[in-house]
Amino acid sequence: MDALTGFASVGAAYSAHSLSARGRLRHDLVARRLLAELPARPARVLDVGCGDGEMTLRLAAAGHHVTGVDPSAEMLRAAARRLSARPDLAPRIRLLEAGIDGRPFERERFDAVCCHGVLMHLDAADAIGRVAGLVARGGVLSILTENRAAIGFREALRGEYRAARGLIEQGAAASRGNLGLQTRGDTAEALDELAAGHGLSPLPWQGVRIFHDHHVDWTPDPEEYAQALQTEWAASTRDPYRQLGRLVHTVARHGAERRRTP
Ligand SMILES: C[S@@+](CC[C@H](N)C(=O)[O-])C[C@H]1O[C@@H](n2cnc3c(N)ncnc32)[C@H](O)[C@@H]1O
């Protein structure tokens, strides 16, 4: 099953996951970092594999101009439905049906190119090669994908010891993701190296969903959620915690020196 076929069948499940506390945690962490890297002025953002449009809508709500692209008509329809509930954002959002290899935006350059939750379904070197050149000078490439370094951690915390041991002992790249699809992880270091190979300067990376990844039916009250979010944020930049995130968020800038902290 390729990524696209897989998503056609799990779109609704993805949207439900995305809106759960566990799903929201990752969007909150990633948006916080991304907004800190974007200029205060309205920026041009490309959201590759935008899915049901969570980050597209968030960034547009922050004043940026966002092009969301996804090859799945079903996911795009879900994004369009959400957008119809926010007509104030419509002037700043463009939704296009295209994959990472489609080029409706070939001549454009963006202050941020996001590729979140997509690389785990694709070849990382190929995917980064396709998007790195779309970053404008001074802009950032933001990648969120599964963390290969922590393979088996989720399974072990859930008590699925046999599966965990197999993954850990093999140092496997692939495991089963939230939606039951087979997904593939990358290390932050490998992703940074790929970005650097395209002339981008890696900034500090973050681990995402370190302590809450296995909290499948988590329904925190607002105060608990706020505390959890702050704790995840504090750990996200620090070793050894960040190495155990289910996801890694790497950010690389076109035309910048490495920086120490986000
Ligand atoms: C897990 S969802 C992530 C959605 C969104 N970026 C997010 O972070 O919430 C993965 C998305 O990647 C899309 N996708 C699958 N193959 C793709 C490709 N070749 N190029 C771009 N997007 C792709 C799927 O249609 C799906 O909407």
The ligand as a MOL file (V3000), in Angstrom:
LIG
                    3D

  0  0  0     0  0            999 V3000
M  V30 BEGIN CTAB
M  V30 COUNTS 27 29 0 0 0
M  V30 BEGIN ATOM
M  V30 1 C -0.0950 12.0010 8.7480 0
M  V30 2 S -0.8030 13.0370 7.5150 0 CHG=1
M  V30 3 C -0.0840 14.5620 8.0160 0
M  V30 4 C -0.9390 15.7320 7.7040 0
M  V30 5 C -0.4240 17.0750 8.2170 0
M  V30 6 N 0.8190 17.4670 7.5860 0
M  V30 7 C -0.2470 17.0520 9.7010 0
M  V30 8 O 0.9010 17.1430 10.1690 0
M  V30 9 O -1.2450 16.9750 10.4120 0 CHG=-1
M  V30 10 C 0.1370 12.6340 6.0500 0
M  V30 11 C -0.3280 13.3480 4.7890 0
M  V30 12 O 0.6480 13.1170 3.7540 0
M  V30 13 C -0.0380 13.0340 2.5350 0
M  V30 14 N 0.8150 12.3950 1.5120 0
M  V30 15 C 0.9080 11.0820 1.1710 0
M  V30 16 N 1.7850 10.9130 0.1740 0
M  V30 17 C 2.2640 12.1480 -0.1340 0
M  V30 18 C 3.1770 12.6500 -1.1080 0
M  V30 19 N 3.7830 11.8310 -1.9620 0
M  V30 20 N 3.4120 13.9830 -1.1450 0
M  V30 21 C 2.7930 14.8200 -0.2800 0
M  V30 22 N 1.9160 14.3990 0.6700 0
M  V30 23 C 1.6540 13.0910 0.7360 0
M  V30 24 C -1.2840 12.2380 2.8720 0
M  V30 25 O -2.2840 12.3930 1.8790 0
M  V30 26 C -1.6560 12.8320 4.2180 0
M  V30 27 O -2.5630 13.8920 4.0930 0
M  V30 END ATOM
M  V30 BEGIN BOND
M  V30 1 1 1 2
M  V30 2 1 2 3
M  V30 3 1 2 10
M  V30 4 1 3 4
M  V30 5 1 4 5
M  V30 6 1 5 6
M  V30 7 1 5 7
M  V30 8 2 7 8
M  V30 9 1 7 9
M  V30 10 1 10 11
M  V30 11 1 11 12
M  V30 12 1 11 26
M  V30 13 1 12 13
M  V30 14 1 13 14
M  V30 15 1 13 24
M  V30 16 1 14 15
M  V30 17 1 14 23
M  V30 18 2 15 16
M  V30 19 1 16 17
M  V30 20 1 17 18
M  V30 21 2 17 23
M  V30 22 1 18 19
M  V30 23 2 18 20
M  V30 24 1 20 21
M  V30 25 2 21 22
M  V30 26 1 22 23
M  V30 27 1 24 25
M  V30 28 1 24 26
M  V30 29 1 26 27
M  V30 END BOND
M  V30 END CTAB
M  END
